[in-house]
Amino acid sequence: MDREKIKTVIGGAAAGAVLAAVVGFGWGGWVTGSKAETMAADGAVEAVVARLAPICVSQYGSDPEKMRKHEALMAIKSWNRAEYVAEQGWATMVGEENADSRVSRRCAEMISELKS
């Protein structure tokens, strides 16, 4: 066998592998295993928040003092509204002791968009 031909074939294969990896990870949507796990966990959290925030808004809607509390909520700076929602207990789900901060934040955003 000719050593130069073998070197050329091995070099071409290595260059092809590098090119495939660059294209795959750069434009092909390939991700590492740990990145995939992170993306899956983030997606699961987002799905739970999306499911619980409307329940929080419903609990706000059942509050007999919601009109007064809506005015108080709107008077608070937007970055502090989640804390107010949590304090009211609207974002605390059945069986939980405390509200999830992400649910409180999303709930506050949703309530803020409601007409008083």
KARA-V937577 format. One record per pair of residues at least 6 apart in sequence whose C-alpha atoms are under 8 Angstrom apart, sorted by sequence separation. I is the first residue (numbers start at 1). J is the second residue. D is the distance in whole Angstrom. If there is no record, write none. Layout:
((I J D) (I J D))
This chain:
((24 30 5) (25 31 6) (60 66 6) (85 91 7) (86 92 7) (92 98 6) (93 99 7) (92 99 4) (73 81 6) (91 99 5) (92 100 7) (91 100 7) (89 99 7) (73 84 7) (73 85 8) (86 98 8) (91 103 6) (86 99 6) (91 104 5) (86 101 8) (91 107 7) (83 101 8) (86 104 6) (82 101 7) (85 104 6) (85 105 8) (83 104 7) (82 104 5) (83 105 8) (85 107 7) (82 105 4) (85 108 6) (81 105 7) (82 106 8) (82 107 7) (82 108 5) (81 108 6) (60 90 6) (59 90 5) (59 91 8) (57 90 7) (56 90 5) (56 91 5) (55 91 8) (56 92 8) (56 93 8) (53 91 7) (74 112 7) (73 112 8) (70 111 8) (70 112 8) (71 116 8) (70 116 6) (56 103 8) (56 104 8) (67 116 6) (53 103 5) (57 107 6) (52 103 7) (53 104 7) (56 107 6) (49 102 7) (50 103 8) (53 106 6) (54 107 7) (57 110 7) (49 103 5) (53 107 5) (57 111 6) (49 106 7) (53 110 8))
